[in-house]
Amino acid sequence: MAAGGDMFGKKGDNFCEVKKLILSYFRTLILYLVLILVVRLMGKRQIGEMEPAEFVVTMLVANLAAIPMQDGGIPLFSGLIPILVVLGMELVLSWGTLRSQRFRKILCGKPVILIENGKILQDKLRQTRITLDELMGHLRQKDVLNPQQVQYAILETNGTLSVFPYPEYAPAAAKEAGIQVKQLQLPVTLVEDGVLLNENLGLSGKDDAWVEKTLRDRNTKLEDTFLLAVAGQQILFIEKEEGK
């Protein structure tokens, strides 16, 4: 009887472990989807360059989500509440920055001029705690080697550096060079990985018959097309690699 009891006990323990793993999987999946939703609601700027407040919110939400993921003893709903509270605060603060310039200045700061008329403003470097090496590195990323060729260099509130060289050192625009250029047209994807995107046909002014003829002229089929896009009269066509 003892041996049988041990056997049933082990089976019960194994069942509990499997149950915990399944619950942990679904908790993680739910929190993952909630985080995606939160980032989407915060706006597309969260994915690109972030303001200081936005960076803090992103880090805070990630840490709050990690706690219920790691600790199965915390109810899932209790783990979601802090995330939703932070999201609510972020939306309120975003609304406040849009409505009030003073509030936006307090929360996000304001741009700082680091170079003016070819002169590096050393007091502004100390104020923003940016070293000369960091400034020169930012200038090199903008293809500028001599700061005396820069009329203005502005440190933006999201941490990026906007650089405006003197006109004589700036690349010439097509208009200034007297070159006639065609108007830029955005490409519209019609076929992606073997799937016809019907909603884009109207945007491009094309139809199914045009797609079929274009693929037939290239001796290929829809399912063998990796990418088919149009930009005006230009056609971008990429065929799938063999075996994929």
N, C-alpha and C positions, 0 to 999 in steps of 0.2 A: 504493500500500500504506500509505503514511503517513497519507493522508486516511482510509482505511478503519480504520486502527488508532485514529486520533483519535475516529472515530465510535463504535467499540465501547468505547473508553475512557470517552467521555461517557455512554454508556448504562450502563456499569458504575457510574460515579459516581452517576448518577441513581438506579439501583437501590439502592445503598448508602444514599443519603439517605432514600429511601422506607422502607427497612428500619429505619433509625434512628428515623424518625418513628413507625412502627408500634410498635416496641419501647418508645419513650418513652410512647406512648399507653397501652399495656398496663401498664407500670410505674406510671404515675400512677394508673390505675384500681385496680390492686391495692393500692397504698399508701392510696388514698382509702378503699377498703373496710376495710382494716385499721384505719385511724384511727377509722372509725365503730364498729367492733367494740371497739376499746380504750376509747372514751368510754362505750359501753354497759356494758362490764365494770366501769368505774370507778364507775358508779352514776348515778342521775338528778340528784344534787346537782351533778355537773359541769356540767349545762346551766343550772342556776340560780345562786344565790349560792354562791361557792366559798370554802373555807378557804384560807389562804395556801399551805399545802403542795399543795393540789389545783390552785391557780392555777399554781404553779411546774411541776407535772407536766404540765399541759395545754400550757403554753408550750414546755416542753422537748420533748414529743412532736411538736408542730407543727414545730419547728425540725429535729428529727431526720428527719422525713418529707420536709422540703423538700430536704435534701441529696441523697438518691438520685433525687429527682424531677428535679433540675437537672443532675446529673452522671451521664450514662449509663455512664461508665466504672466506677462503683461497682457491684459485683454486688448484685442485688436482695436476696438472702438476707442479705448483710452489712449492708444498710440496715435490714432488719427486726429484726435481733438487738438493737440498742440500744433500739428501741421496745418490744420484748417484755420486755427487762430492766427498763425503766422501769415498764411495766405491772405486772410481778411485784413490784417494790418498792412500788408504790402499793397493791396488794392486801395485801401484808404490813403496811404501815403502817396501812392502814384496819383490819385485824384487830387490830393493836396498840392503836389508839385506842379500839376497842370493848371490849377486855379490860382496859385499864389507865387509870384516871383520871389518874394522874400522868404517864403517857406522853402522854395526850391533851392535858394542860395544857402540856407541853413543846413538842409539835408544833404545836398549834393556838392556844395562848394561852388566855386566859380573858376573860369579859366584864368591862367596866370601866364603872363608874357615872360619868357625866359631870354629871348634875344630880340632886341629892338634896334633897327637900323644898323645891323652888323655888329652890335655890341652885346656881349653876354652880360646879363644883369645878375651879378654875383649875389646880391642880397636876396633876389628871388630864388636862386638856387638853394641858398641856405634855408629860406622860408619853406620851400617844398621838399627839402632834404634830398635833393638830387645832386649826385656828384658830377664833376666835369666829365669823367669817363662815361657815365651813363648818358649824359647829354650828347657827347660826340658819337656814342653808339647809335642813338636815335637818329642823329643827322645822317650817319652812314647808311642807315636803313632807308633813308629818303634820297640816297645817291648824292649827298652833300658832304664834301670833305673840308671845306673852308667855311667856318661860321660867319666870316666877314662878308660872304656872298648872300647871307640870309637877311632879308628885311625884317621879317617877324617869325618867331618860333613860339608857339602857344601850347602850353600844357593844358589839355582839355580835362574836364571833370572825370572822364572815364579812364584817365591815365595815359592816353595816347598823345603824341606830339604832332601838332599841325605845323608844317614848315612852308614858308612862303619866301622863295628866293627873290632877289631883285629881278626885275623884268629882263635885264640883259643876261642873267644867268639861268633863267627859266627856259625849259624846252619850248620851242616855237610851236604855236598851234597851226593847224592847217590853214586857217583864215589868214593868219599873219604871214605865212609863207606863200600865200596866193595860190594854194592848191585846192582844186575843186574835188570834193569828196562826196560820195553817195550817202544818203541818209541811212543811219543804222536801223536795221530791222531785227527784232528779237526772233530767234528760232522757235518754231512750234513743233513739238514732238508728236508724230503721228503713229509710229510703231515703236514699242519699247519691249525688248526681250520677247518678241514673237506675239505680242498682244496689240491689237488695233485700238487706239484711243479715240473712240467715236466723238467724245466731247470736244476734241481739238480739231476735228475736221472743219467745223464751221468757222473756227478762229482763223484757220489757214486759207479758207476759201477753196478747199479741195473736197473731193468726195471719194466714195469707195472705188469707183471706176478708175479714178486717177491713181490711187494707191496700187490697185491691181496692175495697171499698165506699167507703172514705174517699177514694180517688182518683177514683172514679166520681162521688161527690157533688160533687167540685170540678171535674168535667168535664175531667179530665186523665188522662194515661197515666203508667205507671211511668218510661218513658224520658224523659218531659218534666218529671220531678220533680227539682228540685235538692236539696231537703232535706225529709224528713218525720220528725219526732221527737215523742215523747210524754213527758209528765211528769205522771203521774197521769191526770186527766181532761182536761188541757190538751194541745192539739195545735199543734205548730209546723209550718207548711207553707210552703215557698217554691218557686215554679215557676221553671223555667229561663227565661232571657231568650231572646227570639226570635233565631234565627240563631246560637245557641251550642249 
